[in-house]
Amino acid sequence: MNPILSLIIRSLVAVPMTVIVWLISFFPFNQPFLLSSAFAIAAGVIIHLFLGLYMQTKFLKKHRLTRKEYLYIMKNLSEAKRKIRRLNKALFGVRDIASVKQRIEIIRISKKIFKITMKEPKRFYKAEPFYFSHLDSVVELSETYGFLSTQPKKNTELERSLAETRKTVNELNKTLEEDLYKLISDDIDHLNFEIDVAKHTIKKEKEAKFHEENRWLK
């Protein structure tokens, strides 16, 4: 559930209702200005809260989640968002031109997994290895690599450590790709099923057309 969109929708309903309640209280019922304002504000707040609860309940029902599960998932997504910011800062702070493509790909995949999970929180459970292990690893390695790579003097041991870190990050990049694939595996299966159905339908239509043409030729 997009919190910004939810806030906009609730505000678009609550604000006009607040004005309407004030006008009704002040003019038809001849209530004092302050009392009418109090009624209007109370009505606006109640409507805003009620709509928020209704939209959240509808969202949870759609994605088959309990409120406890949703809060648990959102807590972990909030932490993941901070980690992705750290990852973005660490990777783009590295002045290693050779690994630019690798860095961009890591950030792209991480953000993609995060966005999919934000849109459909139930998928969080399919991406738990990413959130509880792989993201932490790539953030820590990237930050350490960024720090060491900016040192003015590098000896053989440091260069070897940097090379090993690049290799490990590259392997983690492949692991992130697997995380993303696992996250969307159901969509891929569904797409393949739809393709098979479409092919079967097209084949039947061609066969029917062929038989119809042969019937007229006879």
C-alpha positions as CSV (number, residue, x, y, z in Angstrom):
1,M,0.0,0.0,0.0
2,N,1.5,3.3,-1.1
3,P,1.4,5.6,2.0
4,I,1.6,8.8,0.0
5,L,-1.3,7.8,-2.3
6,S,-3.3,6.6,0.7
7,L,-2.7,10.0,2.4
8,I,-3.7,11.9,-0.7
9,I,-7.0,9.9,-1.1
10,R,-7.9,10.3,2.6
11,S,-7.2,14.0,2.4
12,L,-9.2,14.5,-0.7
13,V,-12.2,13.0,1.1
14,A,-11.6,14.4,4.7
15,V,-10.9,18.0,3.8
16,P,-14.1,18.6,1.8
17,M,-16.1,16.8,4.5
18,T,-14.5,19.1,7.1
19,V,-15.7,22.2,5.2
20,I,-19.2,20.7,4.8
21,V,-19.5,19.9,8.5
22,W,-18.4,23.4,9.4
23,L,-20.9,25.1,7.0
24,I,-23.7,22.9,8.3
25,S,-22.9,23.6,11.9
26,F,-22.4,27.3,11.5
27,F,-25.3,28.2,9.2
28,P,-28.3,25.8,9.5
29,F,-27.7,24.9,13.2
30,N,-26.4,28.4,14.2
31,Q,-23.5,27.1,16.2
32,P,-20.7,29.5,17.4
33,F,-17.7,29.8,15.1
34,L,-15.3,28.0,17.5
35,L,-17.8,25.2,18.2
36,S,-18.5,24.7,14.5
37,S,-14.7,24.6,13.9
38,A,-14.3,22.0,16.6
39,F,-17.1,19.8,15.1
40,A,-15.6,20.2,11.6
41,I,-12.0,19.3,12.7
42,A,-13.3,16.3,14.8
43,A,-15.3,15.1,11.8
44,G,-12.3,15.5,9.4
45,V,-10.0,13.6,11.8
46,I,-12.5,10.7,12.3
47,I,-13.1,10.4,8.5
48,H,-9.4,10.5,7.8
49,L,-8.7,7.7,10.4
50,F,-11.7,5.6,9.3
51,L,-10.6,5.7,5.7
52,G,-7.1,4.8,6.7
53,L,-8.3,1.8,8.6
54,Y,-10.7,0.8,5.8
55,M,-8.0,1.0,3.1
56,Q,-5.5,-0.9,5.2
57,T,-8.0,-3.6,6.0
58,K,-8.9,-3.9,2.4
59,F,-5.2,-4.0,1.4
60,L,-4.5,-6.8,4.0
61,K,-7.5,-8.8,2.9
62,K,-6.4,-8.5,-0.8
63,H,-2.9,-9.8,0.0
64,R,-4.0,-12.3,2.6
65,L,-2.0,-10.9,5.5
66,T,-2.8,-10.3,9.2
67,R,-2.1,-6.9,10.7
68,K,0.7,-8.4,12.8
69,E,2.3,-9.9,9.7
70,Y,2.0,-6.6,7.8
71,L,3.6,-4.6,10.7
72,Y,6.4,-7.2,10.9
73,I,7.1,-7.0,7.1
74,M,6.9,-3.2,7.0
75,K,9.4,-3.0,9.9
76,N,11.9,-5.2,8.0
77,L,11.3,-3.2,4.8
78,S,12.0,0.0,6.6
79,E,15.3,-1.4,7.8
80,A,16.0,-2.6,4.2
81,K,15.4,0.8,2.8
82,R,18.1,2.3,5.1
83,K,20.5,-0.5,4.0
84,I,19.8,0.2,0.3
85,R,20.6,3.9,0.9
86,R,23.9,2.8,2.5
87,L,24.6,0.5,-0.4
88,N,23.9,3.3,-2.9
89,K,26.2,5.6,-1.1
90,A,28.9,3.0,-0.7
91,L,28.9,1.8,-4.3
92,F,28.9,5.2,-5.9
93,G,31.6,6.4,-3.6
94,V,34.0,3.9,-5.1
95,R,36.3,5.3,-7.8
96,D,36.8,2.0,-9.5
97,I,35.7,2.5,-13.1
98,A,36.1,-1.2,-13.9
99,S,33.3,-2.2,-11.6
100,V,30.8,0.5,-12.5
101,K,28.5,-1.9,-14.3
102,Q,28.6,-4.3,-11.4
103,R,27.7,-1.6,-8.9
104,I,24.8,-0.3,-11.0
105,E,23.5,-3.8,-11.4
106,I,23.6,-4.6,-7.6
107,I,21.7,-1.4,-6.8
108,R,19.2,-2.0,-9.6
109,I,18.4,-5.6,-8.4
110,S,18.2,-4.5,-4.8
111,K,15.8,-1.7,-5.5
112,K,13.7,-4.0,-7.8
113,I,13.3,-6.6,-5.0
114,F,12.4,-3.9,-2.5
115,K,9.8,-2.2,-4.8
116,I,8.2,-5.6,-5.7
117,T,7.9,-6.4,-2.0
118,M,6.5,-3.0,-1.1
119,K,3.8,-3.4,-3.7
120,E,3.0,-7.0,-2.7
121,P,4.2,-7.5,1.0
122,K,3.2,-11.2,0.9
123,R,6.3,-11.8,-1.3
124,F,8.5,-10.8,1.6
125,Y,8.6,-14.4,2.7
126,K,10.0,-15.5,-0.7
127,A,12.8,-12.9,-0.4
128,E,13.8,-13.5,3.3
129,P,17.3,-14.6,2.4
130,F,17.8,-11.3,0.6
131,Y,16.5,-9.2,3.5
132,F,18.1,-11.1,6.3
133,S,21.5,-12.1,4.8
134,H,22.4,-11.2,1.3
135,L,21.6,-7.5,1.5
136,D,23.6,-7.2,4.8
137,S,26.6,-8.9,3.2
138,V,26.7,-6.8,0.1
139,V,26.3,-3.6,2.2
140,E,29.1,-4.5,4.6
141,L,31.5,-5.6,1.8
142,S,30.7,-2.5,-0.3
143,E,31.3,-0.1,2.6
144,T,34.6,-1.8,3.6
145,Y,35.7,-1.9,-0.1
146,G,34.9,1.7,-0.5
147,F,36.9,2.7,2.6
148,L,39.9,0.6,1.6
149,S,39.9,1.6,-2.0
150,T,40.3,5.3,-1.1
151,Q,43.5,4.8,0.9
152,P,46.3,6.8,-0.6
153,K,48.9,4.0,-0.4
154,K,48.2,0.4,-1.2
155,N,50.5,-2.5,-0.6
156,T,50.3,-6.0,-2.1
157,E,48.2,-7.4,0.7
158,L,45.6,-4.5,0.4
159,E,45.4,-5.0,-3.4
160,R,44.8,-8.7,-2.9
161,S,42.1,-8.0,-0.4
162,L,40.4,-5.5,-2.8
163,A,40.6,-8.0,-5.6
164,E,39.1,-10.8,-3.4
165,T,36.3,-8.4,-2.3
166,R,35.4,-7.5,-5.9
167,K,35.2,-11.3,-6.6
168,T,33.0,-11.9,-3.6
169,V,30.7,-8.9,-4.5
170,N,30.4,-10.3,-8.0
171,E,29.3,-13.6,-6.6
172,L,26.8,-11.8,-4.4
173,N,25.5,-10.1,-7.4
174,K,24.6,-13.5,-8.9
175,T,23.0,-14.4,-5.6
176,L,20.9,-11.3,-5.7
177,E,19.8,-12.2,-9.3
178,E,18.7,-15.6,-7.9
179,D,16.8,-13.8,-5.1
180,L,14.9,-11.7,-7.7
181,Y,14.2,-14.8,-9.9
182,K,12.8,-16.6,-6.9
183,L,10.7,-13.6,-6.0
184,I,9.1,-13.5,-9.5
185,S,9.1,-17.2,-10.2
186,D,5.3,-17.5,-9.8
187,D,4.8,-14.7,-12.4
188,I,7.1,-16.6,-14.8
189,D,5.2,-19.8,-14.3
190,H,1.9,-18.0,-14.8
191,L,3.3,-16.3,-18.0
192,N,4.5,-19.7,-19.4
193,F,1.1,-21.2,-18.6
194,E,-0.7,-18.3,-20.5
195,I,1.7,-18.7,-23.4
196,D,0.9,-22.5,-23.6
197,V,-2.8,-21.7,-23.5
198,A,-2.5,-19.1,-26.2
199,K,-0.5,-21.5,-28.4
200,H,-3.0,-24.2,-27.9
201,T,-5.9,-21.8,-28.8
202,I,-4.1,-20.6,-32.0
203,K,-3.3,-24.2,-33.0
204,K,-7.0,-25.2,-32.6
205,E,-8.1,-22.2,-34.6
206,K,-5.7,-23.0,-37.4
207,E,-6.9,-26.7,-37.5
208,A,-10.5,-25.6,-37.5
209,K,-9.8,-23.1,-40.4
210,F,-7.9,-25.8,-42.3
211,H,-10.8,-28.3,-42.0
212,E,-13.3,-25.6,-43.0
213,E,-11.3,-24.8,-46.1
214,N,-10.9,-28.5,-47.1
215,R,-14.7,-29.0,-46.6
216,W,-15.5,-26.3,-49.1
217,L,-12.9,-27.6,-51.6
218,K,-14.7,-31.0,-51.5
